Amino acid sequence: MRFFGLKSCDTCRKALKALQAAGHSPEVIDVRADGVSDADRAQIIAQFGDKAINRASTTWRGLSDEEKAGDPAALLAAHPTLMKRPVIEADGQWTIGWKADAQAVHLGE
């Protein structure tokens, strides 16, 4: 299981704590400190398209209209913190965010 998130993100911390309490030991990839590989970024865009962009983030609000209209893959390459978090990959199955749907997949609830 791989967990893409930010150490400073409350939702990521809550998700990680729940996963660990459920017996998972995810490989944590901090998108700011560690970055996201080109292959992983391509897979995230393939899975979620422009839903991979967190349009509520401070980073998004700081972008120009021209930048906001850009390609999601290019945006994530330039600004990894724009990624909606957490993104979790387990056994080839990808989820984004930490709502009931993602919790059901990873916690079996």
Secondary structure as the mmCIF struct_conf table of DSSP 4:
data_model
#
loop_
_struct_conf.conf_type_id
_struct_conf.id
_struct_conf.beg_label_comp_id
_struct_conf.beg_label_asym_id
_struct_conf.beg_label_seq_id
_struct_conf.end_label_comp_id
_struct_conf.end_label_asym_id
_struct_conf.end_label_seq_id
STRN STRN1 ARG A 2 GLY A 5
TURN_TY1_P TURN_TY1_P1 LYS A 7 SER A 8
HELX_RH_AL_P HELX_RH_AL_P1 ASP A 10 ALA A 21
TURN_TY1_P TURN_TY1_P2 ALA A 22 GLY A 23
HELX_LH_PP_P HELX_LH_PP_P1 PRO A 26 PRO A 26
STRN STRN2 GLU A 27 ASP A 30
TURN_TY1_P TURN_TY1_P3 VAL A 31 ASP A 34
HELX_RH_AL_P HELX_RH_AL_P2 ASP A 38 PHE A 48
HELX_RH_3T_P HELX_RH_3T_P1 GLY A 49 ALA A 52
STRN STRN3 ILE A 53 ILE A 53
TURN_TY1_P TURN_TY1_P4 ARG A 55 ALA A 56
BEND BEND1 SER A 57 SER A 57
HELX_RH_AL_P HELX_RH_AL_P3 THR A 58 ARG A 61
TURN_TY1_P TURN_TY1_P5 GLY A 62 GLY A 62
BEND BEND2 LEU A 63 LEU A 63
HELX_RH_AL_P HELX_RH_AL_P4 ASP A 65 LYS A 68
TURN_TY1_P TURN_TY1_P6 ALA A 69 ALA A 69
BEND BEND3 GLY A 70 GLY A 70
HELX_RH_AL_P HELX_RH_AL_P5 PRO A 72 ALA A 78
HELX_RH_3T_P HELX_RH_3T_P2 PRO A 80 LEU A 82
STRN STRN4 MET A 83 MET A 83
BEND BEND4 ARG A 85 ARG A 85
STRN STRN5 VAL A 87 ALA A 90
TURN_TY1_P TURN_TY1_P7 ASP A 91 GLY A 92
STRN STRN6 GLN A 93 ILE A 96
BEND BEND5 GLY A 97 LYS A 99
HELX_RH_AL_P HELX_RH_AL_P6 ALA A 100 LEU A 107
#
